[in-house]
């Protein structure tokens, strides 16, 4: 069993930065898929960034490319999302997620980009990000 515990988030003015963290209680394997999703009221949860734990280039949703950076620290089992140049459109509840099944880098990208939330067995508790104009 794996538990994901999130921290970070909060309120910031447009143009500001925030960093989200997600600590996994158990071991995350080297062929797993982890990602960050966000959700606003009445809308589907969407994948914004994903990373294949075995390496390779991360995936980013078009609206966050060049502004958000996903990274992992395998020593501390922590997933990060650095968010820069935030806009009011980034306001949402953000969730980290992990699927420990064996993935390829391509499969992980497709899963995150298609926002296939059902395959992710483990979720963080969510953290609110609010960006004011």
C-alpha positions as CSV (number, residue, x, y, z in Angstrom):
1,X,0.0,0.0,0.0
2,X,1.1,3.5,-0.8
3,X,-0.1,6.7,0.7
4,X,0.4,10.1,-1.0
5,X,0.6,13.1,1.2
6,X,0.5,16.5,-0.4
7,X,1.8,19.9,0.8
8,X,2.2,23.3,-0.7
9,X,-0.3,25.3,-2.7
10,X,-2.2,28.3,-1.4
11,X,-3.0,31.7,-2.7
12,X,-0.9,33.9,-4.9
13,X,-1.2,36.8,-7.3
14,X,-1.0,36.4,-11.1
15,X,2.6,36.0,-12.2
16,X,3.6,34.4,-8.9
17,X,5.0,30.9,-8.2
18,X,4.1,28.0,-6.0
19,X,5.5,24.5,-5.4
20,X,3.5,21.4,-4.7
21,X,5.0,18.4,-3.0
22,X,3.7,14.8,-2.8
23,X,5.4,12.3,-0.5
24,X,4.8,8.6,-1.1
25,X,4.9,6.5,2.0
26,X,5.8,3.3,0.2
27,X,8.3,2.4,-2.5
28,X,7.6,3.7,-6.0
29,X,9.1,1.4,-8.6
30,X,11.2,2.4,-11.5
31,X,8.6,1.7,-14.1
32,X,5.6,3.5,-12.5
33,X,3.6,6.5,-13.7
34,X,3.1,9.5,-11.5
35,X,1.4,12.7,-12.3
36,X,-0.4,15.9,-11.2
37,X,-4.0,16.5,-12.0
38,X,-6.3,19.5,-11.4
39,X,-10.0,20.0,-11.0
40,X,-12.3,22.9,-10.9
41,X,-16.0,22.7,-9.7
42,X,-18.2,21.0,-12.3
43,X,-15.3,19.9,-14.5
44,X,-13.5,16.6,-15.0
45,X,-10.1,16.1,-13.4
46,X,-7.5,16.8,-16.0
47,X,-3.8,15.7,-16.2
48,X,-1.4,18.6,-16.3
49,X,1.9,16.9,-15.9
50,X,3.2,13.4,-15.7
51,X,6.5,11.6,-15.2
52,X,7.6,8.0,-15.9
53,X,9.7,7.1,-12.9
54,X,12.2,5.2,-15.0
55,X,13.3,8.5,-16.7
56,X,12.6,10.1,-20.0
57,X,11.0,13.5,-20.7
58,X,8.0,14.4,-18.6
59,X,4.6,15.2,-20.1
60,X,3.0,18.6,-19.9
61,X,-0.4,19.8,-20.9
62,X,-0.2,22.5,-23.5
63,X,-1.4,25.3,-21.2
64,X,1.3,24.7,-18.6
65,X,4.3,24.0,-20.9
66,X,7.2,26.3,-20.1
67,X,5.6,27.4,-16.8
68,X,5.3,24.2,-14.8
69,X,8.0,21.6,-14.0
70,X,7.4,18.2,-12.6
71,X,10.2,16.4,-10.9
72,X,10.9,13.5,-8.6
73,X,13.3,12.9,-5.8
74,X,13.7,9.1,-5.6
75,X,15.7,9.3,-2.4
76,X,12.8,10.9,-0.5
77,X,10.0,9.4,-2.6
78,X,8.8,12.9,-3.3
79,X,7.1,14.2,-6.4
80,X,7.1,18.0,-7.1
81,X,5.3,20.4,-9.2
82,X,6.9,23.8,-9.6
83,X,4.4,26.3,-10.9
84,X,5.7,29.6,-12.3
85,X,4.0,32.5,-14.0
86,X,0.7,31.5,-12.6
87,X,-2.6,32.8,-14.0
88,X,-6.1,32.9,-12.7
89,X,-6.9,30.0,-15.1
90,X,-4.6,27.8,-13.0
91,X,-6.9,28.1,-10.0
92,X,-8.0,24.6,-9.1
93,X,-7.7,21.8,-6.7
94,X,-4.5,19.9,-7.5
95,X,-4.0,16.2,-6.9
96,X,-0.9,14.0,-7.2
97,X,-1.5,10.4,-8.4
98,X,0.5,7.2,-8.8
99,X,0.0,4.0,-10.6
100,X,2.6,1.3,-9.7
101,X,1.8,-1.0,-12.6
102,X,4.6,-1.5,-15.1
103,X,4.5,1.3,-17.6
104,X,6.5,2.5,-20.5
105,X,7.3,6.2,-20.9
106,X,4.8,6.4,-23.8
107,X,2.1,4.7,-21.9
108,X,2.5,7.1,-19.0
109,X,2.3,10.1,-21.3
110,X,-0.8,8.8,-23.0
111,X,-2.5,8.0,-19.6
112,X,-1.8,11.4,-18.2
113,X,-2.6,13.4,-21.4
114,X,-5.9,11.5,-21.7
115,X,-6.7,12.2,-18.1
116,X,-7.5,8.5,-17.5
117,X,-8.0,8.9,-13.8
118,X,-9.4,5.4,-13.2
119,X,-6.1,3.6,-13.6
120,X,-4.5,5.6,-10.8
121,X,-4.8,3.6,-7.6
122,X,-3.2,6.1,-5.3
123,X,-4.2,9.8,-4.9
124,X,-3.1,12.6,-2.7
125,X,-5.6,14.4,-0.6
126,X,-5.7,17.5,-2.9
127,X,-4.5,21.0,-2.3
128,X,-6.1,24.2,-3.4
129,X,-4.3,26.7,-5.6
130,X,-5.9,30.1,-6.0
131,X,-4.4,32.7,-8.3
132,X,-5.8,36.2,-8.2
133,X,-5.6,38.8,-10.9
